[in-house]
Amino acid sequence: MTTVATRLSPQGTQRRRTQARRETLLFYLCISPWLIGFLAFTAGPMIASLVLSFTRWDMLSPPEWVGVKNYVHMFTADPDFWQSLKVTAVYTVFSVPLRLLTALFLAILLNEATRGVGIFRTAFYLPSIVASAAAAVLWSWILNPKFGPVNGALRLLGIKGPSWFSDPRYALWGLVIMSTWGVGGEMLIFLAGLKSIPQQLYEAAEIDGAGRWVRFTRVTLPMLSPTIFFNFVMSMIGSFQTFDSAYVISTARAGTIGGPMNSTLFYMLHLYRNAFGWQKMGYASALAWVLFMIILVLVLLTLRSSALWVYYEAERKE
Amino acid sequence: MADTVFPQARPVSAVRWWRGKRAGKIMHDVIVYTLLIVLSILFAFPFFWMLSSALKPEYQIFVWPPQWIPDPIMWSNFREALGNPLLPFHLFFRNTMIIEVAVLSGRLLSCTLVAYGFARLKAPGKEVLFTILLATLMLPAPVTMIPKFILFNKLGWVNTFLPLTVPAWFGEAYAIFLMRQFFMSIPRELEEAARIDGASTFQVIRYVIVPLSVPVLTVIAVLTFKDNWNDFMNPLIYLNDAKLYTLAVGLAFFNGQFDVQMNLLMAASVVVILPLVILFFIAQRAFVEGITLTGLKG
């Protein structure tokens, strides 16, 4: 065998080369659906929207090149852009930490329990599978100023509940509360993170005399920091793209997109309105790219900061 | 081990230490379970309120203290809510299911093929392409939304299901990633045995890989079904004709009507939410695993 192989070696390499070529061909054949999809639905549109962002286009007449005018307009002459940025930022600053704390707290409770975990986990998780559009319909009834149970409960405490989604001062807070209802996904991820912390670490800490609080701050939090980091980044990306709930509630309860008085004018609502309400495709593309850049910068900043507070075991081992 | 050493170190206080620990354990359980019960009631309450409102006659909607258990129970609310000719919920349901079937089959088929390529085959450029695939996971949808709309509009696809279903036949990064990880854990020997028997690559995928990958395929099917069921923005953008609405858009449309009757609106909400809740109880493990896997990739 070996002698034959050595004698035929030129042809052997030849065959191996054909083999490799065939495998390469097969690989590209296999991944072609994704590759075509990536070019047609991701890369192509990304470049197209960047180009479009330098044009004015209503989809009826041909697009007109306007240079950076869209961007200049956005930053200097569109107060709704700043309002939508403000609404989105305020919402993110409050809802992301609130969501993460709630999710973490629920996960810790579930991790501490020994029996009946399945029932509680289901109760906490189930709201997160509800469509945000449907959740918005449901919550506008729960936060109904006159007949809703929340204001009813507040009345029992002698507090006059606000008009939530009809009051510009409270509409956004209604959405923050509502989003906290749907933290089931983050909770499950935290729970998996908690379960993967090696038990010996807690035992070792206990032997050293560490109480519950010290064990939490010195073992749980550092070991969980990659999970916190992941949830934080995903939550932030999601929060900046909030659309469904705000659209459903504002169009129904206040009658206008982002109402009342633009108090729930999320960035995505402003973008949607420009693109599909007013057919300003060029300007909306510019808005989309600015959003993309904001998210990118925030993610990169978080990533940069992660060296300070995220603990990766693999790094430690080096 | 450690537990046996510790009491020996302080023999005098050992019993008291143990007793204190036991009392602490009971206290701990009381606090944990009280919180769990209170919080789970709080989280489940909106569901209860929805169901209760859905079954009330209209006048009981507006009473305080609330009529917790409707009397009489108005099953007819469902018929009335779904029978409104302006809101053809049977069509919304049919439309949603058509889209679901087209998306699920397309996504499972295309992603299996792509994931197999990334998991098993060697080719120049593979690493770069895989990195690009992972990068698209983080890409916010709005940045591609407008050109996609323009493209589908040019193709004459607006106001059809095609913009919502066709892209699913071209793979999806997250599903591909999950499948690839799973395929890589399948022993190569199984595949080689099939190849010696003369199986082609596609036969290997069909008869070796797919039957062994039922768990990951279930996870992807369930999460795809959920995301698609809940999708609001895409159907909102692409479907203009009320006859083509999906359930989520139809419900929002109902909600936006002037002078909407709350009990009927809640009945419709139950109809929109219930199928997913049922699916969750059938495929609970797939849901939990799917979400957990999402987190572990980070």
Chai-1 contact restraints between the chains, C-beta under 6 A:
chainA,res_idxA,chainB,res_idxB,connection_type,confidence,min_distance_angstrom,max_distance_angstrom,comment,restraint_id
A,E23,B,L121,contact,1.0,0.0,6.0,A-B,restraint_1
A,E23,B,K122,contact,1.0,0.0,6.0,A-B,restraint_2
A,T24,B,A123,contact,1.0,0.0,6.0,A-B,restraint_3
A,L26,B,L121,contact,1.0,0.0,6.0,A-B,restraint_4
A,F27,B,G117,contact,1.0,0.0,6.0,A-B,restraint_5
A,F27,B,L121,contact,1.0,0.0,6.0,A-B,restraint_6
A,F27,B,A123,contact,1.0,0.0,6.0,A-B,restraint_7
A,C30,B,L113,contact,1.0,0.0,6.0,A-B,restraint_8
A,C30,B,Y116,contact,1.0,0.0,6.0,A-B,restraint_9
A,C30,B,G117,contact,1.0,0.0,6.0,A-B,restraint_10
A,I31,B,V114,contact,1.0,0.0,6.0,A-B,restraint_11
A,I31,B,G117,contact,1.0,0.0,6.0,A-B,restraint_12
A,P33,B,S110,contact,1.0,0.0,6.0,A-B,restraint_13
A,P33,B,V114,contact,1.0,0.0,6.0,A-B,restraint_14
A,P33,B,F170,contact,1.0,0.0,6.0,A-B,restraint_15
A,P33,B,G171,contact,1.0,0.0,6.0,A-B,restraint_16
A,W34,B,V114,contact,1.0,0.0,6.0,A-B,restraint_17
A,W34,B,G171,contact,1.0,0.0,6.0,A-B,restraint_18
A,I36,B,F170,contact,1.0,0.0,6.0,A-B,restraint_19
A,G37,B,F170,contact,1.0,0.0,6.0,A-B,restraint_20
A,G37,B,G171,contact,1.0,0.0,6.0,A-B,restraint_21
A,F41,B,P167,contact,1.0,0.0,6.0,A-B,restraint_22
A,T42,B,T136,contact,1.0,0.0,6.0,A-B,restraint_23
A,T42,B,T144,contact,1.0,0.0,6.0,A-B,restraint_24
A,P45,B,T144,contact,1.0,0.0,6.0,A-B,restraint_25
A,P45,B,P147,contact,1.0,0.0,6.0,A-B,restraint_26
A,P45,B,K148,contact,1.0,0.0,6.0,A-B,restraint_27
A,M46,B,V143,contact,1.0,0.0,6.0,A-B,restraint_28
A,M46,B,T144,contact,1.0,0.0,6.0,A-B,restraint_29
A,A48,B,P147,contact,1.0,0.0,6.0,A-B,restraint_30
A,S49,B,V143,contact,1.0,0.0,6.0,A-B,restraint_31
A,S49,B,I146,contact,1.0,0.0,6.0,A-B,restraint_32
A,S49,B,P147,contact,1.0,0.0,6.0,A-B,restraint_33
A,L109,B,V32,contact,1.0,0.0,6.0,A-B,restraint_34
A,L109,B,L35,contact,1.0,0.0,6.0,A-B,restraint_35
A,L109,B,L36,contact,1.0,0.0,6.0,A-B,restraint_36
A,E112,B,V32,contact,1.0,0.0,6.0,A-B,restraint_37
A,A113,B,V32,contact,1.0,0.0,6.0,A-B,restraint_38
A,F120,B,L36,contact,1.0,0.0,6.0,A-B,restraint_39
A,F120,B,S40,contact,1.0,0.0,6.0,A-B,restraint_40
A,A123,B,S40,contact,1.0,0.0,6.0,A-B,restraint_41
A,A123,B,F43,contact,1.0,0.0,6.0,A-B,restraint_42
A,A123,B,A44,contact,1.0,0.0,6.0,A-B,restraint_43
A,F124,B,F43,contact,1.0,0.0,6.0,A-B,restraint_44
A,P127,B,F43,contact,1.0,0.0,6.0,A-B,restraint_45
A,I129,B,K226,contact,1.0,0.0,6.0,A-B,restraint_46
A,I129,B,L276,contact,1.0,0.0,6.0,A-B,restraint_47
A,I129,B,F280,contact,1.0,0.0,6.0,A-B,restraint_48
A,V130,B,I273,contact,1.0,0.0,6.0,A-B,restraint_49
A,A131,B,N230,contact,1.0,0.0,6.0,A-B,restraint_50
A,A131,B,A248,contact,1.0,0.0,6.0,A-B,restraint_51
A,A133,B,F232,contact,1.0,0.0,6.0,A-B,restraint_52
A,A133,B,A248,contact,1.0,0.0,6.0,A-B,restraint_53
A,A133,B,A252,contact,1.0,0.0,6.0,A-B,restraint_54
A,A134,B,L251,contact,1.0,0.0,6.0,A-B,restraint_55
A,A134,B,S269,contact,1.0,0.0,6.0,A-B,restraint_56
A,A134,B,V272,contact,1.0,0.0,6.0,A-B,restraint_57
A,A134,B,I273,contact,1.0,0.0,6.0,A-B,restraint_58
A,V137,B,L251,contact,1.0,0.0,6.0,A-B,restraint_59
A,V137,B,N255,contact,1.0,0.0,6.0,A-B,restraint_60
A,V137,B,S269,contact,1.0,0.0,6.0,A-B,restraint_61
A,L138,B,P46,contact,1.0,0.0,6.0,A-B,restraint_62
A,L138,B,M50,contact,1.0,0.0,6.0,A-B,restraint_63
A,L138,B,S269,contact,1.0,0.0,6.0,A-B,restraint_64
A,I142,B,P46,contact,1.0,0.0,6.0,A-B,restraint_65
A,F147,B,F62,contact,1.0,0.0,6.0,A-B,restraint_66
A,P149,B,W49,contact,1.0,0.0,6.0,A-B,restraint_67
A,G152,B,W64,contact,1.0,0.0,6.0,A-B,restraint_68
A,G185,B,I291,contact,1.0,0.0,6.0,A-B,restraint_69
A,L188,B,I291,contact,1.0,0.0,6.0,A-B,restraint_70
A,L188,B,T292,contact,1.0,0.0,6.0,A-B,restraint_71
A,I189,B,G295,contact,1.0,0.0,6.0,A-B,restraint_72
A,A192,B,T292,contact,1.0,0.0,6.0,A-B,restraint_73
A,A192,B,G295,contact,1.0,0.0,6.0,A-B,restraint_74
A,E203,B,A2,contact,1.0,0.0,6.0,A-B,restraint_75
A,I207,B,A2,contact,1.0,0.0,6.0,A-B,restraint_76
A,F230,B,G295,contact,1.0,0.0,6.0,A-B,restraint_77
A,F230,B,G298,contact,1.0,0.0,6.0,A-B,restraint_78
A,Q241,B,P140,contact,1.0,0.0,6.0,A-B,restraint_79
A,F243,B,M233,contact,1.0,0.0,6.0,A-B,restraint_80
A,D244,B,F232,contact,1.0,0.0,6.0,A-B,restraint_81
A,V248,B,A252,contact,1.0,0.0,6.0,A-B,restraint_82
A,T251,B,G256,contact,1.0,0.0,6.0,A-B,restraint_83
A,A252,B,N255,contact,1.0,0.0,6.0,A-B,restraint_84
A,A252,B,G256,contact,1.0,0.0,6.0,A-B,restraint_85
A,A275,B,I146,contact,1.0,0.0,6.0,A-B,restraint_86
A,M281,B,I146,contact,1.0,0.0,6.0,A-B,restraint_87
A,A284,B,I146,contact,1.0,0.0,6.0,A-B,restraint_88
A,S285,B,I146,contact,1.0,0.0,6.0,A-B,restraint_89
A,A288,B,P142,contact,1.0,0.0,6.0,A-B,restraint_90
A,A288,B,V143,contact,1.0,0.0,6.0,A-B,restraint_91
A,L291,B,P142,contact,1.0,0.0,6.0,A-B,restraint_92
A,F292,B,P140,contact,1.0,0.0,6.0,A-B,restraint_93
A,F292,B,V143,contact,1.0,0.0,6.0,A-B,restraint_94
A,I295,B,P140,contact,1.0,0.0,6.0,A-B,restraint_95
